[in-house]
C-alpha cells in the first residue's frame, strides 16, 4: 500500500520523519500522546512497529505500547505478529495474556514464536500469582524447562506445594547461581530418597553438575548415581511419562564424568561407563558427547588416543565435533616432528574427518615430505580443491601446486547452509522477512539487521544482502554488513563475486590506515587484515579480556605505546587512535623479531616472550609447520585468519597475487 507524502503524523510527513530518524533525532516522539499513536498509520502500515522501537529508546513507553496495539489491529503481516510478540514481552499482564492468544497460534512467517508462548505465559501468570492457571501445572513446567533467569524468577514467586518441589527449586536456583556446594547438599538428599521427579533430564543435568563441581567425596556421589541407575534397570524401570527423558544416558554420562574426575586410575572404568552411555543415547548429539568424553580420557597418551580414534571414528555422527581432539594429535606430532605418525593419522582417518580437518591434515602431511610424490600432489589437491571453508590452506596448497593465480574469488569457499535455498516458499515467508529487513534500513535501525537475519532468515539472497550491506555500510555498521554477506554467500552455494568480496573485506577508515601504513612502514593490506581478524571492524568492541577497539589493545600495552609515541591523552575507541597504536605495535614486534612478520602476528596474539620460547623449541622447522606447532589453538587460528585476509586485501586493492602475499608474510 502506498502512502501519500502529503499525509502527516504528529505534524510530520513520512519523508520528514525518516529524515529525522536518519539523523538520530527521535526527540519528536518524546511528547507524542498514546491516544495519537494511530497517526503512525499515515506514514505506512509497517510504521507502528518500527516507530515503537524508537519510542522505547526515547523512553516514551506509553507510546510504545499504544503503537504496538495499533499495529496489532491495523498493520498487515508480518508486522502485526511482531507487534504481538513485543506486547507480550513489555505490555501489562492483561495486554500480555490477551496477546498470547494470538502468539500461541502457529505462524507461517515466525514458526518459533508459538514455541515461546508457554514460557512467556507462565512468567506472566507467575507475576500475577495465578500459579494454578499455568498449563500442565507449575511443577511440571518448572521441572521440564531449562534453567534461565526468567525460570528462577518464576520459582521465587511460587508457594511451594510440597517439600520435594521446594528442594528441587533450591537445587535449580543454586545451580543457576553456580553455588554448587549448597546445590549438592540438596542433591544428595534427593538422590537418597525415592523421587521420580528426578527423572526429568533437566533435573538430572543439574544434579550431575552439582556433583561434578562440588562433591568432596566423589565415591559417595558415584554411588548415589550408580544406585539410581541400577534402580531404573538402565532406564527401563521408570514411569512412562519419563520415557523420553534420557534417564539411562544421563546417569551413565555423569557416572563416567565422576569416574574421570577421580584420576587416571579410574579411566578404564570411566571408558566402560561412557560406552554404556553411548548405547543409551537417544540422539546423535548425545552419542557424540559420550564418545568425545571417552576419547578425551586418552588425551595424555598419543598412542592410545590414536588407536581409540581409529576404533571409534566410524561411530561418530558429526566429525567436526571431534576436530579439537584430532588437533591435539596433529600439534603433538608436528612438535615432535613425527612425520610417520602424522602420515598414519592422515591415511587412517581420511574417510572420517570433517572437511576442514581433512584439508589441514592433507596439506600438512604433504608439506612435511612424509608422502611419496604422487601422494604429496594428492594431499595438496585435496587442500586446494575439496569443499571446505579454510582459505588459508587453499591458498597455501595452490602455491604448492603452482597453479595459475586466477582470482581470489576462485578459491574462497564457505561452509554451506544446512537449509535448501531452493525450497518452496508457499507462505511467502521470505518476502515477508525481506520487508522487515529492508524496513530496518528505511527506519534507521541498522543495528537490528544482522541479528534478525541470523535468527529468522539465515539463507538471505545475494541480491538482498548486497542492498542491505550497502545500507549498513553507509550507516557505519561495517561488521554487520560483513556478517550479513557471509550468510548470503553460504546460502548461494556458488562462486563468490568481487562485489561480495568487497563487503566481506571492506576498507573503512582508509585515510587513517594509509597514514599509519606510511608512518610505520607496513603494507595497508596487513593493517586491514589485522583489524578484520581482531575486531571485525567494530570500533567500540571490548573483549572479555579487556582488549579495546579495532586492533584490540590491552590498556597496559596501549599505555606503553602512548609513552613511546609521546601521546598523553587518547581514546582507544577512536578509530584513528586505535589504528595508529595497533600499527605501531605490530611494526615494533616485526622489528624485534628480525623482520619475521608471521612471528610478529603470533606475538600480537600471544605475547613475544611466548613466541620466542616456541621459536627456540622449533629451530629449523619450516615456517608454515611452525604455525602448526604452536601450543595455543587461538594463536594458530589467528595466524591463519590474518594471512587469509591479507591475501584477499592484497588481491582486491593492491594488485598482489596470493603467492606474493604468502611469500611476503612467510
N, C-alpha and C positions, 0 to 999 in steps of 0.2 A: 504494500500500500504506500503510495507516495503522499508525503505531507507537504502542503504549500509552505514556501519560505515566508509567506506573509502571516502564517499562524504564529501566535506568540504564547509563551508560557511564562507567567510571572513577569511579563513585560519584555521578554527577550525572544527573538526569533531563534529558530534551530541553528542557523549559522552563527549567531552571536553566542549562544550557549556553548557550541562546540569550540568556538574560538577562545572563550574564557577557560574552558576545561583544558585546552591545549596549552594555555599559558600558566596552568596550575592554579588558576583563580577559581576557587569554589565558594568564595565568601557570599555569593548571591544566594546560596542555599541556606545560609545560616538563619535567615529570618522568614523563610517560607513557612506558612502555617500548614499543619497537616490537612486541614479541610480544603487546601488548594492543590493537593497532590495530583488530582485528576488532570490538571492542566498539562502535566508531563506528556499526556497522550497526544497533545497538539504537536509535539516535537517528533513523535514516532511511537508506534505501538510497542517497540522494544525499549523505549526510553525509561519507563518506570524502574525496571530492574537495574540498568546501568546507573541511573541517577541515584538510586537507593544506595549504591556502593559509595558514591561521592558524599551523599548526605551523612552516611555513617562516619566517614573520615572527617567531615566538617563538625561532627558532634551533634547534629540535629537528629537524634534517634526517633522522636515522634514522627518527623517527616519520613524517615527511612521506612518505618512500619506502615505509614499511610501509603507510600509509594508501592511497597510490596503488596498490600491489599488491593491497590488499584491494578497492579499487574496481574494478580490472580484473576480478577474479574474481567479485565478487558484486553490484556495482551494475548497475542497468539503464541503457539508453541514455537520454540522451546522456552520462551521467556516466562510463560505462565508457571510452568513446573519449577523453574529456577526461583521464582518468587515464593512458591510454596515451600521449597526446601529452606530458604533463608528465614521465612517467617516461623517455621518450626523451631529453628535454632535460636532466634533472637526475639521472638514475639512474647507476648504474655502467655500464661498457661492456657487460657481459654483460646487464644489465637492459635497456639501451637497444636493443641489437641484437635481443633477443627481442621487445621491444615493437614494434619496427619491422615485424616480420612482420604485425602487425595494422594498424599505421598505414599501410602501403603499400596496403592494400585500399581500394577506393573506399567512401566513407561517405556515405550519403544526407543526413545532417544537416550534416556538415562536409566538403564535397567538396574543399576546398583542402588538407586535411590530407595526403592521399596525394601531392599535388604537392610537399610539403616533404620527403617521405621520402628521395629520393635524396641531397639535400644533407646532411641530418642523418646518413644512413648513412655518407656519405663522410667526414664530420667525425669520427664515432666510429672508423671504420676507420683514418683517418689518425692519430688519437691513439694507436691501438694499433700503428701501424707496419705495418698489413696493407694496403699500397697495391695489391697485385695483386688484392685482392678488391673494389676499388671498381668498381661497374658501369660498363661501356663503357671502362674503363681510366682511370687517373688523368690522363693527358694530355688526353684528350678532355673529361673532366669539367672540368678546370681551364680549358681554352680556352673552353668554352661558358658557363660560369657567370658571372653578373655580379659585379663587384667587391664585396667585403664584407669585414668584419673576419674572419669565420669562414673565408672562402676563402683569405685571406692566411695565416691561422693554419695551415690545412691545407698550404699550399705550403711553409711553413717546415719542415715535418716530412718532406717528400718527399726521397728520394735521387734526384737528377735523372738520368733515364735517358740524356739526351744534352744537348749544348750548346745546341740550339735551345730545348728546354724550359727550361733554366736561364736563358737570356737573356729568354725571354718571361715567366718568373716575375719576374725582376728588373724588367722593364718594368712589369708589372702592380703589383708591390709599390710601385715608385716613384710611379706614378700615384695609387695609393690614398693614399700618404703626401703627395701633392701635391709631391713632389720632381721637378718636371717636367724640370729640367736633366739630371740623370742618366738619367731615363727616355728623353729624346730622344736622348742619346748611344747608348743601346742600340737605340732605334728606328731610327736612321739605318743602323746595321749590318744590322739585319734587313731593311730595305727595299732595301738594296743587294744582297741575296742573293735566291736563288730559294727562298722559304719558303712553301709552300702553307698552312702553319699560320696565316699572317697573314690568310687569307680569312675567318676567324671574325669575325662582326660585333663581338663584344666586344673583340677584339684591334685591329681597325681603329679602333674608338672610342678605345681607349687611345692608339694611335699618333697619331690626329688631335689629341687633347687635348694630348699632349706637344709636338707640333709647334706648335700654336697658342700655348701658354703659355710656350714656352721657346726655340724656334728663333731664333737670332740672324740666320741667313741664310734669309730667307723664300723666296728664289728657289730655293735648294737644296732646301728642304722641298717646295716646289711641284713641282719637277722629279721628286723621288722619288715623290710621289703620282701625278703625271701618267704617269710611266713605268709604274708598276704598273697604272694604269687602261688604258693602251694595250696592255700585255701581255695583259690579260684581255679585250681587244676589248670594252670596256664591259660586262664581266660575263658574256660568253658563253663564253669560253675558260677556264673554271675547272673543277676536278674536280666530279663530280656531287654529292659529299657536301656541297659548299658552295653548292649552287644556291639555297638559301633564306636565305643569309646577307647578302643585300642588298649585294653587293660593289660593283656599279656605282654604286648610290646613295651608299654610304658614302664611296667615293673621290671622287665628284663633289662631295658635300656639303663635305668637308674641303678640297678644292681651291678651292671657292668661298670658304670662310672664310679660307683663306690669302691669296687674292687680295684680299679685302676688307681684310685687315689691312695690306696694302701701301699703302693710301691711296686717295683719290678718283680718282687717275689710272688705277686698275685696276678701278674699279667696273663699267665696261661689260663687261670680261672676266668679272668675278665674276657679273654678271647672267646671262650666257650659260651659265656653268657651273651656276648654280643651276637654270636651266631644264632643263639636261641631267639634273641630279639629280632634278628633278620627274618627268621621263619614265621614270627608272629606279626610282622609288619603288614599293614593292610593297604599300603600305597607305595609308589616308587620312591617318594621323598624319604619316608621312614626307612625303607630298605637301604637307601644310600647313606643315611645318617648312621645307621648301625654299622655298615661296612667302613665308613670313614673312621669311626672311633676304634674299630678293630684294627685297621691299618695303622692308625696313629700310635698304637702300642709298640710298633716296631720302628718308630722314627729314629731312635738312637742306635739302631743296628741295621746299617745299609744292606747287608747281605740278606738278613731276614726280611726286610721291607721289600727288597727286590723280588724275592720268592713269593711273598704274600701278594704283591701286585700282579704277578703273572697268574697266580691262582684265582684271585678274586675279580680281576678286571672283567671277565666275561659276565659277571653277575651284576655289575652296576648299571644303573639306568641313565644317569646324567654324567658323562665323562668329565665335563667341566667342573663338577663338584669336587673332583679328586685332583685337580691340577696343582693345588698347593702342596699336596703330599708328594707328587711326582717332582715338583720344583725342588724340594729338599734333596732328592737324589741327584738331580741334574747339577745343582750347585756343588754338592759334595764331590761328585765325580770330576767336575771341572777344577775345583780347588786342588784335588789330589792328582790331577792330570791323568786320570784313569780312563784313557780313551777306549780301551777294550770294553770296560763295563758300560760306558756311555753308548757304545755301538750295540751292545747286547740289549740295553734298555730300549733303544730305538727299534730294533728288529723285533723284540718280543712283544712290545706293547703297541706296535704300529696300528693295529686294527681297532684298538680300544681307547685311543686318545681323542680328546676334543681337538677341534681344528687348529686352535692357536698353539696348543702344546705340541701337536704334531709338526706344525711349521717350524716352531722353535727348535725342537729336537732334531728335525731333519737338517736344518741349517747348521746347527752347532756341530753335529756329528760329521757332516761334510767338511766343515771348516777345520776340524781337528786333524783331518787326514786319516781318520780311522776307517774309511771306506775305500774300496777299490775304485778306480777311475769311473767306471760305469755307475756304481752305486753313489759316488760323490755327485755326479751330474744329476742323478735321480733325486738326491736329497735337496740340492739347490732348486731343482724344478718344482718339487713339492712346495718348498717355501715360497716360490715365486708364483706358481700357477693355481694352487689349490685354493678353495674358498675359505678364507679366514680373514680376520679383521686386523692383523698386525702389519701395518705399513712398514714398520721397522725391518722386519725380516724379509718382506717382499722387496724392499729397496736394496738391502744387502745381497740378497740372492740374485737380483738382476745384475748387480755389479759383478758378482762372481761368474755369472753365466755370460757376461759381456754381450748382453742383448742391446739392440739399438735403443737409444734413450727414449724415443717416443714422447709421451706426455705423462705428467704425474697422474692425471685423471685415469690413465690406463691401469695404474697399479693400486689405486685406492679402493678399498673394499670395507664394507661394514657388515657385521653380523645381521642377517635379515630378520625382520619382524616375524613373530610367530603367527601373525594374522595374515589372512589372504587378502591382498589389496583388491582382488577381482571378485570378492564375494558380493552376492546380490544385496542391494541396499533397498529392500522392499519398502521400508517405512520412511525413506527419505532422511535417515538419521545423519548421514554425512553432510547433506546440505544444511540441515538444522544446526549442526555443530559448527560448520563453516560460518554461518551467520553470527553465531556467538563470538567466534574468534575474530572475525572482522570488526564486530562491534566493539571489542576491547580497544582496537586501534582508533576507531572513529570517536569513541567516548573517552579517549586518553587514559586508558587503564592498561598500558603495555605490560606492566609487571604481572598481570594476570594471565597473559597469553600462554606462556610455556607450561605453567603448572596445570592449566585447564586442558591443554592439548595432551600433555603427558598422561593425565588421568582418564580423559574421555575420548581422545582422538589420536591414538598413537601412530596411526598409519596415514598421516597427513600427506596430501598430494604435493608433488614438487611445485606445481603452479601456485597453489595456495601458500605453501611455505615461502616461496620467493616473495610474494606480495607482503606477507606478514613480516618476514625478515627485513624487508626494506623499511617497513613502518617501525619496527623495533630498533633498527639501526639509527633511523632519524631521531628516535626518542632517546638514544644513548644506551639502549638495552642490548649491548653487543653480545653479552653472554647468552641471553635468551635467544637472540637471533641465531647464534651458533648452535645452541642445543636444539632449537626447532628444526634447523636444517638437517641435523643428524637424524631426527625422527623421519623426515621426508626421504632421506637417502636410503634409510633402512627399509622403508615401505616400498620404494620404487623398484628395488632389486635390479637395477640396470646401471649403465655407465654413469659416473659422476661427471656433471658438466662443469665447465670452468666458472660459470656463474655461481653454482653451488659451492665450488671451492672458495670463491671469494667471500661467501658468507661463513663458510667453515673456518677460513683462515683470514680474518679481516685485518685491516691496518688502521685502527683508530689511533689518535694521538700521534699522527705521522710526524708532525713537526718536532714534537718532543723527542721521539725516538731517533729521528735523523740527527738532531743536535747532540744527543747522548752518544750515538754511534761515532760521530766525528770526534767528539771530545775525548772519548776513551778508546778509540781505535778498535771498535768492534763492528762486525757486519750487522746491518739492520735486521737481516733475516734471523740472526741468532737472538737478538733482543726480543723480537716478536715471538720467536719460538719459546723463549724463556717465559715471557708474560702469559702466553696461551697455556703453557703447561702448569704454571704456578697458580694462576687465578681465573683462567677462562675469561679474562677481561672484565672482572668485577672489581672496580676500583676501590670499593669500600669493604671488601670482604676481609674478615678476620678469622683465622683458622682456630681450631680448638687449642692449639699450642700457643696461640698468641701472635702468629705471623700476620703482618698487616699489608693490605694493598696489592697493587698489580704484580709486584715482584716478590711479595710475601717475605718481608723483612721482619726479623725479631727486633724488639726495642733496643736491646744491648748492642746488636750489630749495627742498627741504624745510628745509635749514638756514637759509636766508634767512627762510622763513615762520616757523620756530620763534623766531627772534630777534624778529620783529615781533609775534608772539603771546606773547612772553616765556615760552616753554616751553624748559626746559633739558634735560629727559630725556624722550625719546619713542621710540616704536617704530612704524615705518611699516607693519608687518604688522598692527598692532592696528587693527581696523575703525574704531573711534571716532576715533582719532588721524588716520588717513588721510582719513576723510571730512571732518573739521574742517579739516585742512590744505588738501585739494583744493578745498573750498568757499571758503575764504578766498582762495586763489589765483585762482579763477575770478572771484570778486566784485571782486578788485583789478584784474584785467585789464579787466573791464567798466567800472570807474571810470576807468581810464587811457585807455580808448578811447571816452570820452564816451557811455557807455551803449549802445554797439553790441555786442549780445550775440553775434551770429554772428561778428563780427570777433574778439571775445574768445575764442570757441571755436577759431577758426583759430589764434590766438596760443597757446592752451593746447597745441596740437599742434605748431606750427612756430616759435613764438617771436614776441614782439611786435615786435621790430626788423624782421623779415622782413615781417610783415603791414603795418606802417606803410609800408614801401617799396612793397609791392604796391598799397596804397591810393593812394599818390601817383601811380602809373602808371595807375590805373584811375579817376581823378577823373571823376565824372559818370556812371559806369557803374551800371546797376541793381544793387542788392544781390544778387539771385539770379544775375545774369550775372557779378558779381564772383567768386562762388564758382567758376564755370566757367572763370574766367581764371587761377586760382591755378596756379602752375607745378609745385607738388608734388601728384602724384596722391593720395598718402596723406592730405594735408590736405583735398583736395576730398572724398574719400570719407568722411573723418572728419566733416566738416560735415554731409554727407547723413545719416550714421548717427545723429548726435546729434539732428538735427531730427526725423527719423522716429521715433526712440524717444521724444522729448519729446511728439510728437503722441499716441502710444499711451498713455503715462503720464498725460498731461493728460486724455484722454478716460476712461480706465478708473477713475481715482481722484480726479480733481479737477474733474469736470463741465465740462471745456473742450472746445469743438469743435475739429476740426483747423484750421479757418480762424483761430480765435482764437490758437492756438499759433503758426501761421505769422506772423501779424501781430505777435505779441509778440516773437518772436525776430528777425524781419527788420525 
